[in-house]
Amino acid sequence: MIGLDKRSPLLLTQGDPAGIGPELSLRAWLEREAASLPPFGIVGDPGHLGRVAQGYGWDVPIVPVEPSGIQATFPRALPVVPLDAPVSAQAGRPDPANAPSVIASIETAVRLVRAGSAAAVVTNPIAKHILYEAGFRHPGHTEFLAALAAGGGPQTYHPVMMLWSEQLAVVPVTVHIPLSDVPSALTTDLIVLTGRIVARELRQRFGIGKPRLALAGLNPHAGESGAMGTEDEAVIVPAVNILRADGIEVVGPLPADTMFHARARSRYDAALAMYHDQALIPIKTIAFDEAVNVTLGLPFVRTSPDHGTAFDIAGKGIARPDSLMAALKLAARLGSP
């Protein structure tokens, strides 16, 4: 086991209870010794988790605990920090009635981590459209975490999504927007802000003394000197120059079609892509089951498996816990003193 007596435990949010989060959480606990997982507790409904385990015939003792009891409980039972929000969910059938428990789980985990009761937050996947039906007013999971980090105070946070694996780390500069909106949303200031956050977090969290960043071009062949678009020269090149002036080792804009093979990846620590699929296609090709979603730029560590709720396979017992277990291990690494 990792640091049973030396490190604070991790808090795992319940995610959407109708998705694969509950079964993956249970399977992670069952594989805790074989996978050398760090101690974690789930913020959720003990009764619901018990029913899910019983439905699969899994021997998973469920024990409600305070965060201080996670360490001692974890070797013999799955610790659950109970919410005052009972869950009644059927696998594969999302229900807005469970939205309050999904939101409360995230809020409670963040509050406890900010208070020092746990080392990091690991979030199970949520379904934003289900939360929207219940009145959720944030664009997504990450923006909600940033709002919780601010706590209504004057300081704001710019969260940055990194998809990390041992083979590749990628950051989409623009994220969940239509491709047609990317050119207008992509600005030099946004690229610089993102690059600075990535470089800082690679130093402080990942222990990389001099991070190397590679910036992908927006257009094919990185614009080919303006023949295939002007954004690379007009928007990305100035950002590269500013980041270099900051003392950050950065190259680009590079043609995206040649920067993700093994030899190219050895030359940088993180790649900044200009839009969502430009980042996620290569990492999901290279490390589909092991990639981890890491949120940079927050005052606490947050990781998440690199997949969604998978309602279509929830309850079938075929979902793989690899990404969740990788998220737990990375959270322990980044959240350790």
C-alpha positions in Angstrom: 0.0 0.0 0.0 1.1 3.6 -0.6 1.7 5.6 2.6 -0.9 4.1 4.8 0.5 5.9 7.9 2.2 8.9 6.4 -0.1 10.6 3.9 -3.6 12.0 4.1 -6.1 9.9 2.2 -7.8 10.7 -1.0 -11.5 11.6 -1.4 -13.3 10.0 -4.4 -16.6 11.7 -5.4 -19.6 9.4 -6.3 -20.2 10.8 -9.8 -23.5 10.0 -11.4 -24.8 7.0 -9.5 -26.4 5.6 -12.6 -23.1 5.5 -14.5 -20.1 3.3 -14.1 -18.6 5.3 -11.2 -20.0 3.1 -8.4 -18.9 -0.2 -9.9 -15.5 1.2 -10.8 -15.0 2.5 -7.3 -15.9 -0.9 -5.8 -13.6 -2.7 -8.2 -10.8 -0.3 -7.4 -11.2 -1.2 -3.7 -11.2 -4.9 -4.5 -8.0 -4.5 -6.5 -6.4 -2.2 -3.9 -3.6 -4.6 -2.9 -2.8 -6.0 -6.3 -2.7 -2.5 -7.8 -0.9 -0.9 -4.7 -3.6 1.8 -4.5 -3.4 4.6 -2.0 -6.1 4.8 0.7 -9.3 6.5 -0.5 -12.8 7.1 0.8 -15.9 7.7 -1.3 -18.1 10.7 -0.5 -21.5 9.3 -1.2 -24.4 7.1 0.0 -23.2 3.9 1.8 -26.5 2.2 1.2 -26.4 2.7 -2.5 -22.8 1.4 -2.8 -23.8 -1.6 -0.7 -26.6 -2.4 -3.0 -24.4 -2.2 -6.0 -21.8 -4.5 -4.5 -24.5 -6.9 -3.5 -25.9 -6.9 -7.0 -22.6 -8.0 -8.4 -22.0 -10.5 -5.7 -18.9 -8.7 -4.6 -17.6 -9.0 -1.0 -17.1 -5.3 -0.3 -17.8 -4.3 3.3 -19.0 -0.7 3.4 -18.2 1.3 6.5 -19.4 4.9 7.0 -16.5 7.0 8.4 -15.3 10.5 9.1 -12.3 11.4 6.9 -10.0 10.8 9.8 -11.1 7.1 9.8 -10.3 6.4 6.1 -6.7 5.3 6.7 -7.5 2.7 9.4 -10.6 1.4 7.6 -9.3 1.1 4.1 -7.4 -2.2 4.4 -10.5 -4.1 5.6 -13.5 -2.2 4.2 -14.4 0.5 1.8 -14.7 3.8 3.7 -17.6 6.0 2.8 -18.0 9.6 4.0 -21.8 9.7 4.1 -23.9 12.5 2.6 -27.3 13.6 3.9 -28.5 12.9 0.4 -29.6 9.3 -0.1 -29.3 7.8 -3.6 -31.9 5.7 -5.4 -30.4 4.9 -8.8 -30.7 2.2 -11.4 -27.6 1.5 -13.5 -27.9 3.0 -17.0 -30.9 5.1 -16.1 -29.8 8.6 -15.2 -32.3 10.6 -13.1 -32.1 14.4 -12.3 -33.5 13.5 -8.9 -30.0 12.3 -8.0 -28.4 15.6 -9.0 -28.4 17.0 -5.4 -26.3 14.1 -4.2 -23.9 14.4 -7.1 -23.4 18.1 -6.4 -23.1 17.6 -2.7 -20.5 14.9 -3.1 -18.3 17.3 -5.1 -18.8 20.2 -2.7 -18.1 18.1 0.3 -14.9 16.6 -1.1 -13.5 20.0 -2.1 -14.4 21.4 1.3 -12.7 18.6 3.2 -9.6 18.8 1.0 -9.4 22.6 1.4 -9.6 22.0 5.2 -6.7 19.6 5.1 -8.7 16.5 5.9 -7.6 14.8 2.7 -4.8 15.1 0.2 -6.7 15.4 -3.1 -10.0 15.1 -4.9 -10.6 12.3 -7.4 -13.8 12.8 -9.3 -16.0 10.1 -10.8 -17.6 11.1 -14.1 -20.8 13.2 -14.1 -23.4 13.8 -16.8 -23.7 17.6 -17.2 -27.0 17.3 -19.1 -28.6 15.6 -16.1 -27.4 18.2 -13.8 -28.6 21.0 -16.1 -32.1 19.5 -15.8 -31.9 20.0 -12.1 -30.8 23.6 -12.4 -27.0 23.3 -12.3 -25.6 26.6 -13.6 -22.0 25.9 -14.3 -20.7 25.1 -17.8 -19.1 21.8 -16.5 -17.4 19.9 -13.8 -14.1 21.8 -14.0 -15.7 25.2 -13.9 -17.7 24.1 -10.8 -14.5 23.1 -9.1 -13.0 26.5 -9.9 -16.0 28.3 -8.4 -15.8 26.1 -5.3 -12.0 27.0 -5.0 -12.9 30.7 -5.2 -15.5 30.2 -2.5 -17.3 33.4 -3.4 -14.1 35.4 -2.7 -12.4 37.9 -5.0 -9.7 35.5 -6.2 -10.5 33.6 -9.4 -8.9 30.6 -10.9 -8.3 29.6 -14.5 -8.5 25.8 -14.5 -6.6 24.0 -17.2 -7.4 20.5 -18.3 -4.4 18.2 -18.8 -4.7 14.6 -20.0 -1.8 12.8 -18.6 -0.2 9.3 -19.1 3.3 8.0 -18.8 3.7 8.2 -22.5 2.1 11.6 -23.2 0.7 14.7 -21.5 -1.6 17.0 -23.6 -3.5 20.2 -22.8 -6.3 21.6 -25.0 -6.1 25.4 -24.9 -9.7 25.7 -26.0 -11.9 22.9 -24.7 -15.6 22.2 -25.1 -16.6 24.5 -27.9 -17.6 23.9 -31.5 -14.8 23.7 -33.9 -16.2 26.6 -35.8 -15.7 28.8 -32.7 -12.1 27.9 -32.1 -10.3 30.5 -34.3 -12.1 33.4 -32.6 -11.7 31.9 -29.1 -8.0 31.2 -29.5 -6.0 34.3 -28.5 -2.4 35.0 -27.7 -3.3 35.9 -24.1 -5.2 32.6 -23.6 -2.2 30.5 -25.0 0.2 32.4 -22.7 -2.0 32.0 -19.6 -2.4 28.3 -20.3 1.3 27.8 -21.0 2.3 29.6 -17.8 0.0 27.5 -15.7 1.2 24.3 -17.3 4.8 25.2 -16.8 4.3 26.2 -13.2 2.3 23.0 -12.3 4.9 20.8 -14.0 7.5 22.3 -11.8 5.5 22.4 -8.6 3.3 19.3 -8.8 5.2 17.0 -11.1 8.7 17.9 -10.0 10.1 18.8 -13.5 12.8 21.4 -13.0 12.7 22.9 -16.4 9.5 21.9 -18.2 9.6 21.7 -22.0 6.4 22.7 -23.8 5.5 22.0 -27.5 2.7 24.1 -29.1 0.7 22.6 -31.9 -0.3 24.7 -34.8 -4.0 25.4 -35.4 -4.0 24.8 -39.2 -2.6 21.9 -41.3 1.2 22.1 -41.4 1.0 24.9 -38.8 -0.3 27.2 -41.5 2.5 26.7 -43.9 3.7 30.3 -43.6 0.2 31.7 -44.1 -0.7 29.6 -47.1 -3.2 27.6 -44.9 -4.4 30.2 -42.5 -3.0 33.2 -40.6 -3.7 32.2 -37.0 -0.4 30.3 -36.5 1.7 33.3 -37.4 -0.6 36.0 -35.9 -1.7 34.3 -32.7 0.5 31.3 -31.8 4.0 32.7 -32.7 3.6 35.8 -30.4 2.5 33.5 -27.6 5.7 31.3 -28.1 7.8 34.5 -28.0 6.2 35.7 -24.7 6.6 32.3 -23.0 10.2 32.1 -24.1 10.8 35.6 -22.6 9.4 34.2 -19.4 12.2 31.7 -19.4 10.0 28.7 -20.4 11.4 26.2 -22.9 8.9 26.1 -25.7 8.8 25.2 -29.3 6.1 25.7 -31.9 3.8 26.1 -33.6 4.4 22.5 -34.8 2.4 20.6 -37.4 0.1 18.5 -35.3 0.3 15.5 -37.6 4.0 14.9 -36.8 4.4 15.8 -33.1 2.8 12.8 -31.4 5.0 9.9 -32.5 7.4 8.4 -30.0 10.5 10.2 -31.1 8.8 13.6 -31.2 7.2 13.0 -27.7 10.7 12.5 -26.2 11.4 16.2 -26.9 8.8 17.7 -24.7 7.0 17.2 -21.3 3.6 18.5 -22.4 2.0 19.4 -25.6 -0.4 22.3 -25.9 -3.1 21.7 -28.5 -5.3 24.4 -29.9 -8.6 22.6 -29.7 -10.2 19.6 -27.9 -9.9 16.8 -30.4 -6.4 17.8 -31.5 -5.4 16.9 -27.9 -7.6 14.0 -27.0 -7.3 12.0 -30.2 -3.6 11.3 -29.7 -3.7 10.5 -26.0 -6.8 8.3 -26.3 -5.0 6.4 -29.1 -1.8 6.0 -27.2 -3.2 5.4 -23.6 -7.0 4.9 -23.9 -7.3 2.9 -20.6 -4.6 4.6 -18.6 -4.9 8.3 -19.3 -5.9 10.6 -16.4 -7.6 14.0 -16.5 -5.7 16.4 -14.2 -7.0 19.9 -13.5 -4.2 22.4 -13.3 -4.5 25.9 -11.8 -6.5 25.1 -8.8 -5.4 25.4 -5.1 -5.9 21.7 -4.6 -5.1 18.5 -6.6 -7.9 17.1 -8.7 -7.7 14.1 -11.0 -10.3 12.1 -12.8 -10.6 9.1 -15.0 -10.4 9.9 -18.7 -13.9 8.7 -19.6 -17.5 9.5 -19.1 -20.4 8.0 -17.3 -20.8 5.2 -19.9 -24.5 4.7 -19.2 -24.7 2.2 -22.0 -22.5 -0.3 -20.2 -23.3 0.6 -16.6 -24.6 -2.3 -14.6 -23.1 -4.9 -16.9 -19.9 -5.4 -14.9 -17.6 -4.9 -17.9 -16.3 -1.4 -17.3 -12.5 -1.4 -16.7 -11.2 0.5 -13.6 -7.7 1.2 -15.1 -8.2 4.9 -15.6 -9.8 5.4 -12.2 -6.9 3.5 -10.5 -4.4 5.6 -12.5 -6.2 8.7 -11.3 -6.0 7.6 -7.7 -2.3 6.9 -8.0 -1.5 10.2 -9.7 -3.6 12.1 -7.1 -1.5 10.5 -4.4 1.7 11.4 -6.1 0.7 15.0 -6.7 -1.0 15.5 -3.4 1.9 14.0 -1.3 3.9 16.4 0.9 
